[in-house]
Amino acid sequence: MKGLLVLTALFVAVFGKVTFEGDQVLRITAKDAEQISLLKELPEQTLGLDFWMEPVHESLPVDVHVPFHSLQAVRAFLAYNQIQYNIMIENVQDLLDDEEREMVKSRAFPRSTDDFVYTTYHDLNSIYSFIDMLVAENSMVSKIVIGQSYESRPLNVLKFSTGANRPGLWIDTGIHSREWVTQASGIWFAKKIVTDYGRDPALTDILNKYDIFLEIVTNPDGYAYTHSRDRMWRKTRKPNPGSSCVGVDPNRNWDAGFGGGGSSSNPCTETYRGPSAHSEPEVKAIVDFVKSHGNLKAFVSIHSYSQMLLYPYGYKSTPAKDQAELHALASKAISELQSLYNTSYRYGSIITTIYQASGGTIDWTYDQGIKYSYTFELRDTGRYGFILPANQIIPTAEETWLALMAIMEHTKNNPY
Amino acid sequence: MATGDLVPTHFPARRAAQVALHHLNTHHGSPFRVFGLQRVHTATAEDQVVGTAGRKYSLDFSVTDYGSSGSVLRCSAEVLFPRTETHTHTPPEVHLRCEDLTHISSSPEELAFYQKHTAPHSAISAHDLPDSQGNISQDMQPFWHLARVAASFIMLRESSENTEYNMAQVANLTQQETSEKQLMLKYHVLLHDIVSQEIIHWKLLCSWSPEGGVSVRETEWLPKCPHDTGPPTAH
């Protein structure tokens, strides 16, 4: 019913140039039959009222679309007769504008990655379609399925490669599913790489020597859950035996100081480490990939929010062997990032800058010998937090890319 | 935890600064004024043994008003995290000074907003502010800011050296009828603690007027699952 009204209103609005600016929809709760009678007696036509739910009986709500010019009269009437109501829609035009935006977006199923809308958040199926389109459009891009999530979703990694037997650089986004700006940035990075290869000398040189691996949705079960049930879901979706609480924190599940301070043994907490290191298929898949590849030289795992660039360790306060170099490179990467939109980042080791965290991704990759192991926390610093407005996706991705390029360039210029 | 000079960008100084921010917002926040941390300039910590025992942080920092003006203010604060012998949590104590901070003055926007929504039978209700995509309409932003200010009372009270709170989202809000000359609102807010990464649900009842500022009348913690034993500071 509401959909039909919206469609009709939209039709009229577009072709009839009518506006619904300031119109409201009120939900009226009549308390007895007398109030229902009063409502039935309202001069609908004169006031231009449109009942979405007619006054029938005091046990049912009465919903009415009231044009702006009649609002004062209607509210005075309701007040005089002591009829309770609340405002269901504060401004009908706003709702129509939103609906139109949504319809425009969904009408266009992108046929290519040039059509794809980078300025909005996408669901899992759209991202998987994007991945397949990108592969189809670019001979240097292939998709590797490194494993399956707990709920049997494919764990897709994009490989950008211009030649065989190259060392690799790894980027992952979305390991914590509620950090939506990271998956959205991952999509943008993928497109950026294929666009810049052959055009940007720095990126071209990197890709002529290294492969880039990009896992955009590192925790697909969690991501699907943030769309369907709980926007604030962080962990995997694997049930925990003996508990009604679901999920393991994939960034506490790695075999680096596993079980230590800064991770929890309680399945009902957000930092639950899991029953054992690498117990989560999402984590195990990356572990297996890293070990079998054997030649990754940089590893970047991307999170939000807090605006930080962090290097190991999180599980212990002993400085990393390469602390000085990692710190200097972080400083460079951050000033590149800041140069674009003046976004300021903090940087340092995980344990000194944000908190102690054990069983974390980059502690493990660093101890595997991948020297340039970094974690990002993207925008913002808490104003919007996890629900960063979509209009910040591209600026975030653009500035982060500059930092990533600094890290990748340094890796390329300092082979080990 | 370290004492002496602290690295301003690292978490001990930052957590203390965030507590000072919560305090600032409870006193000076409004539907059109909400402060966020811009930068900590310098910070020191010392163990206090005379009077209330605990760790005292001295901070020099800048804040941004992202409610409407976008202005940047320089502030200094002492934040004391009391050390108690029992396991009950004691809220931190804050002493704060900011330059150029005019006391709660009613801007034209505030007055217009106040008049509009305290008019007879104004009955605002909303949910998911911002929504999943981070959208929030212009009309609803003052209600979002107000939630942040009201939530600051809770965040301040619940803070310790081992928490770092922000408000993640407003789950819903409903205007309450009142005979007082106040905008009275019931909120369900989601707080996020960076340290534990938990999302903590609170219900609160708050009032606001341009002259009186924000005051929180009632708060209620909502467990997320049946065996939830309490907010992070209770552990």
Interface residues (C-beta under 8 A of the other chain):
Chain A: R75 L78 A79 Y85 N86 I87 E90 N91 D94 D98 T120 Y121 W180 T226 H227 R231 M232 R234 S244 C245 D249 C268 T269 E270 T271 S306 S344 R346 Y347 G348 T352 T353 I354 Y355 T381 G382 R383 Y384 G385 F386 I387 L388 P389 A390 Q392
Chain B: V7 T9 H10 F11 G36 L37 R39 Y66 P120 H121 A123 I124 S125 P130 D131 S132 Q133 G134 N135 S137 D139 N166 M167 A168 Q169 T174 Q175 L190 H192 I194 V195 S196 Q197 E198 I199 C225 P226 H227 D228
